[in-house]
Amino acid sequence: MCVAFPGKVVEINDGIAKVDFNGSVVDIRTGLVSVTPGQYVLAHAGCAIEAMSEEKAMGILEIFQDIQDMEDSFFEERQNAEEQPSQQE
């Protein structure tokens, strides 16, 4: 499965944007879309594949956070169940 992730363009130089992904700044190619610093992009495999509004980017990030929260809850419940003695006799 492939996942594209939104980030904020910090600067652009010769078709390469420095994009901030939650504190990690990564070089992303911008040949497929036209972007400016301050704008958000959806990036996959080192390429910006879509320019988007901040609102849309935040919505996507919220979905990723919801998934992470569900996963954390699942593993916490599983760990707690494994630590409890069996109720069967």
MIFI-261136 format. One line per 5 residues: number of its first residue (from 1); their letters; for each residue x, y, z of N, C-alpha, C. Coordinates in Angstrom, 1 decimal, padded with zeros to 4 digits. Example, Ala and Ser with C-alpha at 12.3 -4.5 7.8 and 13.67 -1.06 7.14 Angstrom:
1) AS) 013.2:-005.7:007.8:012.3:-004.5:007.8:013.2:-003.3:007.8  012.8:-002.2:007.1:013.7:-001.1:007.1:012.9:000.0:007.9
//
This chain:
1) MCVAF) 000.8:-001.2:000.0:000.0:000.0:000.0:000.9:001.2:000.0  000.5:002.2:-000.8:001.2:003.5:-000.8:000.4:004.6:-000.2  001.1:005.4:000.5:000.5:006.5:001.2:001.2:007.8:000.9  000.4:008.8:000.5:000.9:010.2:000.3:000.6:011.0:001.5  001.5:011.9:001.8:001.5:012.6:003.1:001.6:014.1:002.8
6) PGKVV) 000.7:015.0:003.5:000.8:016.4:003.3:001.9:017.1:004.1  002.5:018.1:003.5:003.5:018.9:004.2:003.5:020.3:003.7  004.2:021.2:004.4:004.2:022.6:004.1:005.5:023.0:003.4  005.4:023.6:002.3:006.5:024.1:001.5:007.2:025.2:002.3  008.5:025.0:002.5:009.3:026.0:003.2:010.0:026.9:002.3
11) EINDG) 010.6:026.3:001.2:011.3:027.1:000.2:011.4:026.3:-001.1  011.7:026.9:-002.2:011.8:026.2:-003.5:013.1:026.8:-004.2  013.8:025.8:-004.8:015.0:026.2:-005.5:015.2:025.2:-006.7  015.1:025.7:-007.9:015.3:024.8:-009.1:014.5:023.6:-009.1  013.2:023.7:-008.8:012.3:022.6:-008.9:012.3:021.6:-007.7
16) IAKVD) 013.1:022.0:-006.7:013.1:021.2:-005.5:012.6:022.0:-004.3  011.6:021.5:-003.7:011.0:022.2:-002.5:011.5:021.6:-001.2  011.8:022.4:-000.3:012.0:021.9:001.1:010.7:021.9:001.7  010.2:020.7:002.2:008.8:020.6:002.7:008.9:020.1:004.1  008.2:020.7:005.0:008.2:020.4:006.4:007.0:019.4:006.7
21) FNGSV) 007.4:018.2:007.1:006.5:017.2:007.5:006.5:017.0:009.0  005.7:017.8:009.7:005.7:017.7:011.1:007.1:017.8:011.8  007.9:018.8:011.3:009.2:019.0:011.9:010.4:018.4:011.1  010.1:017.4:010.2:011.1:016.8:009.4:011.1:017.5:008.0  012.2:018.2:007.7:012.2:018.9:006.4:012.9:018.0:005.4
26) VDIRT) 012.2:017.8:004.3:012.6:016.9:003.2:012.6:017.6:001.9  013.6:017.2:001.0:013.6:017.7:-000.4:012.6:017.0:-001.2  011.7:017.7:-001.9:010.6:017.1:-002.7:010.7:017.7:-004.1  010.6:016.9:-005.1:010.5:017.4:-006.5:009.2:018.0:-006.8  009.2:019.1:-007.5:007.9:019.8:-007.7:007.5:019.9:-009.2
31) GLVSV) 008.1:019.0:-010.0:007.9:019.1:-011.5:006.4:018.8:-011.9  005.7:018.2:-011.1:004.3:017.8:-011.4:003.3:018.9:-011.1  003.6:019.8:-010.1:002.7:020.8:-009.6:003.4:022.1:-009.5  002.6:023.2:-009.5:003.2:024.5:-009.3:002.9:024.9:-007.9  003.9:025.2:-007.1:003.7:025.5:-005.7:004.6:026.7:-005.3
36) TPGQY) 004.2:027.3:-004.2:004.9:028.5:-003.6:005.2:028.2:-002.2  006.2:028.9:-001.6:006.5:028.7:-000.2:005.2:029.1:000.7  005.0:028.3:001.7:003.8:028.5:002.5:002.6:027.7:002.1  002.7:027.1:000.9:001.6:026.3:000.4:001.8:024.9:000.9  000.7:024.1:001.0:000.8:022.7:001.3:000.8:021.8:000.1
41) VLAHA) 001.5:020.7:000.1:001.5:019.8:-001.0:001.3:018.4:-000.4  000.8:017.5:-001.3:000.6:016.1:-001.0:001.8:015.5:-001.7  002.7:014.7:-000.9:003.9:014.2:-001.5:003.9:012.7:-001.4  004.4:012.1:-002.4:004.5:010.6:-002.5:005.8:010.3:-003.2  006.6:009.4:-002.7:007.8:008.9:-003.3:008.8:010.0:-003.8
46) GCAIE) 008.8:011.1:-002.9:009.8:012.2:-003.2:009.3:013.2:-004.2  008.0:013.1:-004.6:007.4:014.1:-005.5:006.1:014.7:-004.9  006.0:016.0:-005.2:004.7:016.7:-004.9:003.7:016.3:-006.0  002.6:015.7:-005.5:001.6:015.2:-006.5:000.4:016.1:-006.5  000.2:017.0:-005.5:-000.9:017.8:-005.5:-000.6:019.0:-004.6
51) AMSEE) -001.0:020.2:-005.0:-001.0:021.4:-004.1:-002.3:021.5:-003.5  -002.4:021.9:-002.2:-003.7:021.9:-001.5:-003.7:023.0:-000.5  -005.0:023.3:-000.1:-005.2:024.3:001.0:-004.7:023.7:002.3  -004.5:024.7:003.2:-004.1:024.3:004.6:-005.2:023.5:005.2  -006.5:023.9:004.9:-007.6:023.2:005.5:-007.7:021.7:005.1
56) KAMGI) -007.4:021.5:003.8:-007.4:020.1:003.3:-006.3:019.3:003.9  -005.1:019.9:004.0:-003.9:019.2:004.6:-004.2:018.9:006.0  -004.7:019.8:006.8:-005.0:019.5:008.2:-006.1:018.4:008.3  -007.0:018.4:007.4:-008.0:017.3:007.5:-007.4:015.9:007.3  -006.5:015.9:006.3:-005.8:014.6:006.1:-004.9:014.2:007.3
61) LEIFQ) -004.2:015.2:007.8:-003.4:014.9:009.0:-004.2:014.4:010.2  -005.4:015.0:010.3:-006.3:014.6:011.4:-006.8:013.1:011.2  -007.0:012.7:010.0:-007.4:011.3:009.7:-006.2:010.4:010.1  -005.0:010.8:009.7:-003.8:010.0:010.1:-003.7:009.9:011.6  -004.0:011.0:012.3:-003.9:011.0:013.8:-005.0:010.0:014.4
66) DIQDM) -006.2:010.1:013.8:-007.2:009.2:014.3:-006.9:007.7:014.1  -006.2:007.4:013.0:-005.8:006.0:012.7:-004.7:005.6:013.8  -003.8:006.5:014.0:-002.8:006.3:015.0:-003.4:006.1:016.4  -004.3:006.9:016.8:-005.0:006.8:018.1:-005.7:005.4:018.2  -006.4:005.0:017.1:-007.1:003.7:017.2:-006.1:002.6:017.3
71) EDSFF) -005.0:002.7:016.6:-003.9:001.6:016.7:-003.4:001.6:018.1  -003.1:002.7:018.7:-002.5:002.8:020.0:-003.5:002.2:021.0  -004.8:002.5:020.9:-005.8:002.0:021.8:-005.9:000.4:021.6  -005.9:000.0:020.4:-006.0:-001.5:020.2:-004.8:-002.2:020.8  -003.6:-001.7:020.7:-002.4:-002.4:021.2:-002.4:-002.3:022.7
76) EERQN) -002.9:-001.2:023.3:-002.9:-001.0:024.7:-003.9:-002.0:025.3  -005.1:-002.1:024.7:-006.1:-003.1:025.1:-005.6:-004.5:025.0  -004.9:-004.8:024.0:-004.3:-006.2:023.8:-003.3:-006.5:024.9  -002.4:-005.5:025.1:-001.4:-005.7:026.2:-002.0:-005.9:027.5  -003.0:-005.1:027.8:-003.7:-005.2:029.1:-004.4:-006.6:029.2
81) AEEQP) -005.0:-007.1:028.2:-005.6:-008.4:028.2:-004.6:-009.5:028.4  -003.4:-009.4:027.8:-002.4:-010.4:028.0:-001.8:-010.4:029.4  -001.9:-009.2:030.1:-001.3:-009.1:031.4:-002.3:-009.7:032.5  -003.6:-009.8:032.1:-004.6:-010.2:033.1:-004.6:-011.7:033.1  -004.8:-012.3:034.3:-004.8:-013.8:034.4:-006.1:-014.3:033.8
86) SQQE) -006.0:-015.5:033.2:-007.2:-016.1:032.6:-008.3:-016.3:033.6  -009.6:-016.0:033.1:-010.7:-016.1:033.9:-011.4:-017.5:033.8  -010.8:-018.3:032.9:-011.4:-019.7:032.6:-010.9:-020.6:033.7  -011.7:-021.6:034.0:-011.3:-022.6:035.0:-011.5:-024.0:034.4
//
